[in-house]
Amino acid sequence: MTTITAANDVRIAARSRATAKGSLTRSRAIRDRCRECAGDSYRDVTECDVTACPLWRFRLGREVRVAPGSRYTRAKAIRLHCVECMGGQAYLVPQCVSPLCALFGFRNWGTVHDRR
């Protein structure tokens, strides 16, 4: 149990440093979240077939268009994912207390906020 906690602490610290330096982009955060979802397997991310996920289009670092004219931004994809994660309740997204999520810093309308 302590190794899991230590690994999580390292992950949070690394994300905090990347966010503070401005090197954590929406694209990188989406790729990290997809990797977490796939059990830290890059291969499973590339082979993901959960097309209903708002992040699915951006999982490879670039947008994969499904149909012409059905484009949306990374910020909107993150917002949709966060709303889905909070049970469809958009007003709960700013109250999220899950700093382990790669999208945590981008949860409020796609902007990076301080982790207090």
N, C-alpha and C positions, 0 to 999 in steps of 0.2 A: 504494500500500500504506500509506503514511503517513496518508492521509486516512481510510482505514478504521480504522486504529489510533486516530487522534485522535477519530473519531466514537464508537468503542467506549469510549474513556476518558471522554468527555463523558457517554455513556449510563450508565456505571458510577457516575460522580460524582453525577449527578442522582438515580439510584436510592438511593445511599447517603444523600444529604441527605434525600430523601423518607422513607426508612425511619427515619432518626434523628429526624426531626420527627414521625413517626407519621402522616404524610399518605399513605403508600403502603399502601393497604388490599388485602385479598385480591382484592376485586372489580377494582380498578385493575390489580393485578399480572396477573390473568387476562386482562383486556382487552389489556394490553401484550404479553403472551405470544402471544395470538391474532393480534395485529397483526404481530408479528415473523414468525410462521408464514406469514401471508398476504402477506409481502413488503411490509410497511408500508402496506397498502392497507385502509382502513376498509370500502370497498365489498366487497372479497373476504371480509372478516370477516363481514359481514352475510349474504353469499351462501354461506358455508361449508356444505359438505354432508358433512363428515367427522363423522357422528353417533357414531362409535365412540370419538371422543376424549372423555376424561373432562371436559375443559374446555368442550366444545361448548355445553352448556346455559347456561353463564355468560358466553359470549363477548360478549354485548350489554350486560352490566352487571347483568342481572337473570336469574333462573332461567327457562328455557323448559322447562316440563314436557312430557315425552314421553308418559308414561302415568300414570294415577292411581296414587298410592302408590309411585312410583319416585323419590322425592326423596332427595337427599343434599346435604351442605353443601359450601361452597366449599373448606373445609379438606380435606375428604375428596377432592374433585375434584383439588386440587393434589397431595395425597399419591399418588393413583392415577396422575396424570400423571408425577410424579417416579419412581415405581416402574417405570412403562412405559419412561421415558427411560433408566433404568439397566438395561435388559434384563430386567425382571421380578424383579430381585434387591433386595428391600426393605432388606436390611442395607447396601447400597451407597449409599443415599440420603444419609445423613449425611456421606459422604465426597465428595460432589459438589464439583467444583472448577470450576464454570461460572458465574462471577459475571455474565456477560452475560445469562444467563437472567433474565427478569422475576420468576420464581418462586423464585429462589435464596434470598432471605431468609425464605421461608415453607416451605422444603423439609422441615424437621424437625417433623413432626406439626402443621404449620400455624402455627407460631409464628415470630416474627421473631428472628433471631440476629445477633450482631455479625459483620461481615465482616472476618475477620482474615487 
